[in-house]
């Protein structure tokens, strides 16, 4: 994940503004730039369809949410009655005409206790259920994405980085999870709160309610103003933070080069430049977003004071009671909170829609071309391979392989040579059907490879690539990756054939040693040997291997070559060749340049031809022979 | 973390002002409930009358009160008032305010008179007079007034006060003393409240507009509240301004200091911290600290002020209820602690499980070909599902802990307010408190609880920032191991480029064994010295010692006979054209990258260097030529092209010494050969030191050094070494066939 993503993660708005009349000195209001989904409605509808199967559960959640909120709203007004009773009792006592009715007050208090407890209980049940629902849905989303990963054709990944796909599984699905577990119930409770509080306020006094409502437009204007202003600086801040991070990343990872070319001062100058700009946008954005809370509180206090004045006057006029004023003050406080929440929710929904859209986009990627309905089943493959007028391009509009034909008999060795970046692995990808040819056909034992199921076809190929992919498991598990049912004996035999047995036994736990996450607790060369053992154990009739063994020490390199020679014997093999000995002994050499196969033939034939291959060969022979 | 506070020093003044402002703000915020309670107590309950000392009183009434004044007090009180007779010049203009002045004499309180001392005197007197009047007028027939003497012997309907004045002195003072002592036993609050009602009655008797006085009182108080709110917000905004500027300013300085520091780090420090970690320390960690400093400047300062202020004021209102707040705070802290104890380990494991999920996914993605080649999709899905289930489970657990916490907190807060009302109600009934005070107390309680919650919030953020702070300090406290000598030697204006290693040894910091030992060789100008050996034999290490990326631990390296440690790093490095193993290009254009070696290089030099590096061909094929943009890390061009640009860049320097660290392996044989040929021709006089993997690359070198396990095992030409050096021939035979070697 990039650092930028980390930042946005941390700057998410604090999910729940504090309740009540809290002085919120340093409220760091989130000022995320609202990401916009391309198709908000459609995405939301589809997201809701995921919720459809929890209809009944959600119905209960709704009931609990409403009940909890209503109970919470009844509280202040009821409690206000106790205050009123007390106030009147005291007044009567001073006037000498009565006393405080504690029985009545006690009853009210008991009732309020019960509804508060009930409200908390319901809110708890609601959260409990909702946590399960959102966990379920999150789990399903992740599972669906993971299943999809293995269904999507390779060309999708040509244009998408792994980071992007990873980010869908973690960040995007996480966003959805948060919305489901928090914001969804928040929408319900906020709406119920607003409506409920309004009703309670009107039931106390319409004049005071109007005053309280008059505050709203003011706060709206203030909020939009601040959000607009601070968003500008927030964006700037993110941008300059990006610049700084980019520069730091670039300079630190190129530290030696920077030093070698005496670039310290230049680099520091660039940094200070960005750092200065960052400072000015950073404090402004922090200041403005930090101003949100106090301003909202100011508006709230305006309402508070207005209500107290108005309420006091109304009490004198005996229109309302003192307890109602007390309740009203609490309602005014409770009123602004759900409104801020609702205002924030549109942002949350936008962000959720954007996240969900990315997840759906991934889930909607078309899978590989469907398998044939009538697959060919071969008991044993001989190893004939034929390319018949193959045309191919990663992008159909840009064909790179044009009308290629060639034949390989069982046991033959086909070398693929060419300069770096000539597209040597393309042949591998076509043979394994990671990509399908545009036209023409590749035949194995006389059958078009598209007539096999992919699994059957690939079962017949062994593959050893330069990229030594192993996973975070034991060495044994890694060797038996291609043949999970292999016996211990077979595994050891394969390791022996791959010249890996010896080094495995010198490792701390031998075959049971767990490779670490970067599989860096064994060397590159040892990794290569393990991939060879893995291919040997799978015992394929056809073999694809990449000889490149750069950054492997010489002794291991010799072992690897011996292991590869073991592997190649009696198998039809396609070798991305780097060794002259392999090339010279090959039954067929395919010479590639810029994606296409430019020449084919044996070493002798190709030299005679005096073309690209001869050129390539001579250029190094010249130095070698001196 | 603490060490970083010194960065706040330049902002001491700002922070002090900020603290003062927050103090002001807290005080203003805490004043609001007090004013609300005044509105309730005085404005509503006492009709807006806040003093038992009346501003106006009828002469007749004053006479009655006088009976209960002490002699000294009596004189002082009468001095504070002016007696106005009806119809006199002074009285007429005041008739509008005091209608009774038309008919009778009134005492009017002089403006600015000091009345505080009279409060209790008037309260007692009013109560005494009222008690007597009440009983005497028959409403108190039962004679059950609050501790009044039995006055039933007084004939019905007669004026007690006129009787009293006619009584003999001794009897009169006895009765008065008895009444006074009874009144003295009455609780002061109820005494005052009663007196205020009587004052109100007196005002009404005078005919003053008491309704208007009441509204005016409420509006005045309201206006004060508005004023305080305004001051509070202004204080808050300015405090916010200062806090954000201080935090951002501090972050700027810290960031700049780290960056400067790191730019002067040698390879050793980079190995110690790792590049990725240094990047996070300079970026994320600083941002983290900035955020927390900002929060600290506001919350950590504000919360205790508010909390302590709240406690003081709450105690002022009702010390007897303090235990309720204490209990609530304890309950909340207990709840938070329990939740943290339960949730913290789970939070940690969540991070672990997310990492696991990421790992499994990343493995699946990076191994797409292998997974599909071996048909192990199902296996990968199972692995993912396990990670997914684990994560979902713990996530659900943590969410549910939080689900318990929120309603529980609400419940505690609600219980707190209910408890205050219940206990408060009793105290109000017992007259030890007023209703408005109880309401204010409720709000203080909430403010105190809030300040505790705020503080506990900080404790969530603090540990994370502390980690960041420590990581930053670590960098700042690290001194680069390689620095310029105090009295550096100058290099001659023309450097030949002869490099000599004299018995050089080198140990990586913390390593037990030498990475290099006993290295002796001379690289002559105009000649190529090649270094070959298996991985880990120390080839690159030798190269890194020449530009002093690391300093040798033994022996000496000489450039034209001068110890390289006695020269300025800058001077040394300007003599060396370096091509690293891992190609590093910077974002910009091809031209800006080439010019990185020499800003003043001419276009001609650039082209020539690119030509030698075999890069001109692909540069010309780009529509924008030398101005072709290069993305960060050079991602928009191929590996071979990057390598060629990297070589060209070094050549632009026209240095006397060139070092190539395995720089040819990304090139195909053909380019490799052409490049070496061109180099030989154009860089004729320079010293060339090359590390290589391919024997074919170095076969022609004048001197080949074979390394094995940090030591030199062979030195000579290709032909010599084939015969004499086993390690060399082993490498050579593994790469080349017999005939090629011949």
Interface residues (C-beta under 8 A of the other chain):
Chain A: X3 X6 X7 X10 X16 X18 X19 X20 X21 X22 X23 X24 X25 X26 X28 X72 X75 X79 X82 X83 X86 X87 X89 X90 X91 X93 X94 X95 X99 X100 X102 X105 X106 X109 X112 X113 X116 X117 X119 X120 X121 X123 X124 X127 X128 X130 X131 X132 X134 X135 X136 X138 X139 X142 X143 X146 X147 X149 X150 X154 X157 X162 X165 X166 X169 X170 X177 X181 X241 X244 X245 X246 X248 X249 X250 X251 X252 X253 X254 X255 X256 X257 X258 X259 X260 X261 X262 X263 X264 X267 X268 X271 X272 X275 X276 X278 X279 X282 X283 X284 X286 X287 X290 X291 X294 X295 X297 X298 X301 X302 X304 X305 X306 X308 X309 X312 X313 X315 X316 X322 X325 X326 X329 X419 X420 X421 X429 X432 X434 X454 X455 X458 X459 X461 X463 X465 X467 X469 X471 X472 X481 X482 X484 X517 X523 X525 X534 X538 X550 X551 X552 X553 X554 X555 X557 X558 X561 X579 X580 X581 X584 X615 X616 X619 X620 X621 X622 X623 X624 X625 X626
Chain B: X22 X25 X26 X29 X32 X36 X39 X40 X43 X44 X45 X47 X190 X193 X194 X197 X211 X214 X215 X218 X219 X221 X222 X225 X226 X229 X230 X232 X233 X236 X237 X240 X241 X243 X244 X245 X247 X248 X249 X251 X252 X255 X256 X259 X260 X262 X263 X264 X265 X267 X270 X275 X278 X279 X280 X282 X283 X284 X287 X288 X290 X291 X294 X295 X297 X298 X299 X302 X303 X306 X354 X357 X358 X359 X360 X361 X362 X363 X364 X365 X366 X367 X368 X369 X370 X371 X372 X373 X374 X375 X376 X377 X379 X380 X381 X384 X385 X388 X389 X392 X395 X396 X399 X400 X402 X403 X404 X406 X407 X408 X410 X411 X413 X414 X415 X417 X418 X421 X422 X425 X426 X428 X429 X431 X434 X435 X438 X439 X443 X446 X447 X450 X451 X453 X454 X534 X535 X536 X537 X544 X547 X549 X569 X570 X573 X574 X576 X578 X580 X584 X586 X587 X596 X597 X632 X633 X638 X639 X640 X649 X653 X665 X666 X667 X668 X669 X670 X671 X672 X673 X674 X676 X693 X696 X697 X699 X700 X730 X731 X734 X735 X736 X737 X740 X741
